[in-house]
Amino acid sequence: MRPCAILALLAVLAGCGKVGAPLPPFIRVPEAISDLSAVQRGDEIVLAWTNPARNIDGSSATDLGTVHIRSGPDTLASVGVNAAGRQQSFVIPSRERIGRQETYVLQLETTGQRFSDLSNAVSIVPVQVPGAVTNVRSVVDQGRIVLEWEQPQEAPQFADAYIVSRSDRPQTDIAADRKYEDPRYVPGQSYTYQVTAARRTDQGLVPGTGSRPFAVVAFDNRAPRAPRGLETVAEDSGGFLTWEANDETDLAGYRVFRGDGPDGPFTALLDGIHATNAIFDPAYRPGIYYAVSAVDEFGNESARSALYRVP
């Protein structure tokens, strides 16, 4: 073997016995919670946050154990972590804290008893809120579900607005008074609502106690009002009957009836529904009687108008 090859081989063999520099140990300390929030809902303060997904060394946070909830020097509660990287919440009764500023921080503890830094601090001043609204009722009419209710019996002076939610959609609506109209529905479907009185504060709209869920079947069975203001104008070949137009938005038309006397019998001038608030009757003559009813798009028919006798 050539001398240069021998030297190269010896160098390789000598290098195989060396030990590299020691690697730093993993630091299994979780990152601090950074998105802690606090809101008041009714008589409760709701704390919400996201558990960290990683430790401060970048490794996965696989051994999260407990989150400690603190206010000042006191630990209010210690709860188990549901999962790394997942949102979590905790509820604190607010009645005994009304009017007093409360500040909260969280600290995580691993199953190996290592502690994270403290979370961001949040402060809130709980306020007295209205109780539950009463006597929620509904009417389905003219393409709308109409809800109405009475003010809360408890702390009604704090009911500045009302939050209306429907179980099948995420957004809520705000009603300024005790009435709400919902045009977004499918006839025949069932919907569940909840109405919550709320108080306006510097912190925004604070909801009070929510009502019980209220179910509505979207079936319109309310008839239009009875027509009124019947008048006639004679013509050579008959006469025109007119009346005040109904103002319902779901009106389909009218049925017109004629009779020889106030007790009838009355017969309809047409087989179907008449679209306008005027009709020509070739059988018109003095002394006969007319009556008109209104019909909506769902087939609901009003009572007949007051009888009109042709002079």
VENCORGI-V838810 format. One record per residue. PHI is phi in whole degrees, 0 to 359 (none if undefined). NEAR is the number of other C-alpha atoms within 12 Angstrom. Layout:
# VENCORGI-V838810
phi = <PHI/PHI>
near = <NEAR/NEAR>
This chain:
# VENCORGI-V838810
phi = <none/295/300/292/290/296/297/295/294/297/293/295/296/293/289/294/269/280/257/287/296/293/279/292/290/294/258/275/249/291/297/284/294/237/235/299/226/220/225/261/228/64/262/225/258/252/269/222/200/243/292/293/265/225/272/291/270/93/284/290/276/265/235/295/241/222/245/262/257/236/226/64/278/266/265/285/196/231/235/291/283/288/183/293/76/251/288/213/215/210/251/238/300/251/304/282/247/301/80/244/291/243/238/232/223/237/220/269/231/275/294/267/65/259/244/281/292/291/287/298/267/233/236/206/246/297/235/287/236/292/279/283/291/235/54/289/218/217/221/255/199/54/76/218/267/251/255/223/202/261/293/298/281/261/51/294/294/262/278/271/198/228/262/246/239/235/298/267/217/283/281/244/242/248/250/282/234/268/209/216/242/239/272/262/206/250/306/92/280/255/228/242/246/222/245/233/291/222/249/275/223/296/273/110/272/258/288/268/281/286/288/294/304/235/267/228/266/281/237/277/236/263/281/296/287/291/299/213/75/289/215/228/229/283/230/300/256/155/199/263/252/232/202/292/288/290/254/294/284/255/292/262/159/225/244/245/237/229/216/280/215/295/263/83/289/255/237/282/291/231/287/251/263/267/281/250/265/205/210/264/240/293/267/301/198/301/95/276/242/235/214/227/240/249/231/263/294/261/85/285/246/286/295/285/297/300/297/241/259/291/291>
near = <8/8/9/10/11/12/13/14/15/14/14/13/12/12/12/11/10/10/9/8/6/6/7/7/9/14/20/26/32/40/35/33/37/26/24/30/28/32/33/37/33/31/28/28/34/25/34/29/35/29/39/39/27/27/30/21/16/16/19/22/33/24/28/36/28/28/41/31/36/28/24/16/12/15/17/22/20/18/23/23/32/22/24/29/24/18/21/26/25/31/22/28/21/28/20/17/20/20/14/15/19/29/29/35/35/45/40/40/34/31/19/18/17/23/28/32/23/25/31/24/26/29/24/31/27/35/36/32/39/34/32/33/39/27/19/30/26/29/27/33/31/30/26/26/35/30/35/28/28/24/31/30/20/19/21/25/19/29/35/28/33/42/35/39/29/27/18/16/14/10/11/20/22/26/25/20/23/30/27/31/25/29/17/17/26/18/22/15/17/19/27/25/34/34/44/46/45/42/33/24/20/11/16/18/26/36/40/40/34/29/33/20/22/27/24/29/24/29/26/29/25/29/28/34/27/32/37/28/21/29/28/29/23/21/16/13/13/17/24/25/36/27/28/21/25/28/19/23/17/26/34/29/34/42/37/41/36/34/27/23/20/19/15/17/15/21/20/23/24/18/11/16/25/25/21/23/30/25/32/25/26/17/24/29/26/20/18/28/33/46/41/46/39/41/36/32/26/26/23/26/28/29/22/27/29/22/30/30/26/26/15>
